[in-house]
Every structure is written in C-alpha cells, then in structure tokens.
Amino acid sequence: MENLNPVLSTLTHASGQPNPFSLEGRLALITGGGTGIGLEIARCMAVAGATVIITGRRESVLQEAVAELGPSAHYLTNDVCDLASLDGLVDHIEATYGELDIVVNNAGINMKKPALEVTDEDFSRIIHTNLNSVFALTRACAKRMVPRKRGVILMISSMAAYYGIDRVVAYAASKSAVEGMVKVLASEFSKDNVRVNAIAPGFIETEMSRTAMNSDPDRRDRAMRRTPMGKFGQPEDIGHAAVFLASDAARYITGASLPVDGGNSIGF
C-alpha cells in the first residue's frame, strides 16, 4: 500500500495526462469503515488521494482507525439503522467537509442459522441493517448528487446473492435485494452522471471471517474447493476494486456488480 502513491505519480507524469485512477480532491463516505473490509476501502481511497469519512457505532474503534489512516481521514459515530439520522448525517458531512463525491454502503451484519430456526425478528433485523439503511443513506446522498450531476454510489453485495449458501437466508435475501436496487438506481440516476455499482466479495480473510471459518472447517474446505485461484482474498482486494469503480477510470460503468472472488462465482 505504501508504494501506491509513487506509482500513481509516475503514471501521471509518463502520460502527461491526469491519472484516471486518482481520487485526488474527492470526498468519500464509508459506512462501517472502522474495521475489516470497510477500513481497507477507506485506506485504499485515502492512498488514491481522497478525503475519507468513516462511520460506525464504536467511537474507540473509529478513533484508532483514523489515527492509522492519517490526516486525510475523519470519523463520525453513527448507527445506519437509525434511518431518521441519515439525512442529518449527510447534511453535517457536507457542511463540515464539503460536497460528497462517493458513498460506500459497507456496513452490514450476517447471521448463520438454519432457515427453519430464523425468527421474524432475526429476518427483519438483517433486512433493516443490510437493505433499509442502505437505501435510506443512498437516497440522502443521491438527493445531493443528482442535482449536482455527479457522484458515485457503491454497494457491497456478496456471493450469497449469486448462489445458494446454506444457513444465511436473511443475509442472502438482503444482498439479492441490493443487487436489484443497484440496477434500478443506476437506471434512474445515470442520466444525471451519478453512477451506481456493487462489489460482490468472495471469501475474504478478515478477523471475523477467520473466526467463522475456523469454527466450521467443512465450510472453509468447500469455499476453498470452489475457488479456482485456490486462496482467500484480502481486504485490500476489495479496496482496490472500490477505488477503480469510484474513479474516472470507470466512468462508463454503472449498474454493474463486480465479483472480487478469485473465480468463486464461476467455480465448480
């Protein structure tokens, strides 16, 4: 990661043109940005030149993340499940830091439980966090982006939206709905130069996923056998994809879902 900036600079100087992969001068909001994939998305975007705002519920985690990310990173404590707070969150960000260019809907939760044991409360909690809050925040940001005729909205999807994975029925339903939402919003917003895309991570090595996989070796083995590259991804693999989709290099890409999965979605 430390070597990325010099590479970007070299590319810019060699071509004599602005680097299309740069996020210099952009302001990005990443929900759930204090740990795991969200933190790596924030790190990669900061390295690419963006000012990043990370949000989450645990202030101590956010403080540590911002200290690690450096002076271009800031944090705000927020619970995306509090839908009524999200318009105010976006207002505060824009009043304090400037106009938002990028929003990454990364915050989400999972639950592994046989479908027959999933309660209505379980199902509603996953849908509220992974779908309702994503739409509410996206709407709040798009209300500003569409009139300005510029902006990038990124969703984090999942392999659970691509094929059946046992014991994650609520999570799979939420991510499948996100995939549908990407297509509709891209159709509505693209004429105003607001692009909407998704990233679908495969099996990515984070502290949370390691704990889950170590507790279920059979699941880990099945995931590895299905992945043609024969290894799990790293959080920065998602971060690099997010930088690309947020940058001018992807200016003609909208309504897409990009698997970053080592071939897992096409493996057998």
Helices and strands as residue ranges (DSSP letters): H 4-15, E 27-31, H 36-47, E 51-56, H 59-69, E 73-77, G 83-85, H 86-97, E 102-105, G 115-117, H 120-127, I 128-132, H 133-148, E 151-156, G 159-161, H 169-189, G 190-192, E 194-201, H 207-214, H 217-226, H 235-246, G 248-250, E 257-260, G 264-266
